[in-house]
Amino acid sequence: DQNQGASQILSPTELQALLSGLRAAGPEYMDELLEQFYHHLGAERGLAPLTLESYAHDLQDFREFLRQRKREAWEEATIEDLQHYLSSLQSRGLSARSRARRLSALRQFFRFLQREERLASNPVELLDSPRLPLKLPKVLSEPEVEALLAAVNPSTPQGLRDAALLEVLYATGLRVSELVGLTMKQLDLRRGVVRPLGKGHKERLVPMVPTAVDKLKRYLNEGRPKLLKGKDSLYVFVNQRGGRP
């Protein structure tokens, strides 16, 4: 019967093979899905052109990697493909941060394919992001510290305060928030220690070197009263108006 539909002419197995062939229609099909994803990023998520260009660069690189491995559909990408791809990026000299960016682009693209029902499962979700190296805090060298201390003018109340503040900071390693929040009750010049309140409002005992103690004594005797101008303050270090610096 010429009016019979394709589903009546083809067997279930043949029909499934036809649909599979349409879903995995080779390079053009893969590129078409990439274009749909870029449209989604630009039109629906409003990403900037430079960001879209970055996505395109990263995804096209993976697209070429799959082509070399004879993959003709995104559905054919396996967890092993992805692992080999990340390894190849490392061997090409890409940093952990760059590799994490590539993986992020792949993760978003494969999630898009899953939402569009192009994938039954998402192999990218099985991968961990490359571990990024921890950045060590930048610290001043000893000559830089000495130059900073030498730049203070000890003939003014502010200079006496700054000299004491820098000396205590250098000698104790207190956080800046701990230092400016230091109260007179937390200061014990006789024993040469401070008792700052750290995280969780926990008090700890921190010793000071004699130079820091001497600078503090001079500031408290000569500089602080002039800054306070008859006012009172709980805090060790005060500004020109008698408040916290």
Secondary structure, DSSP 4 states (H G I P E B T S, - for coil): -TT--HHHHS-HHHHHHHHHHHHT--HHHHHHHHHHHHHIIIIIS---HHHHHHHHHHHHHHHHHHHHTT--SGGG--HHHHHHHHHHHHHTT--HHHHHHHHHHHHHHHHHHHHTT--SS-GGGGPPPPPPPPPPPP---HHHHHHHHHTS-TTSHHHHHHHHHHHHHHHH---HHHHHT-BGGGEETTTTEE--B-GGG-B--EE--HHHHHHHHHIIIIIHHHHHTT---SBSS--TTSS--
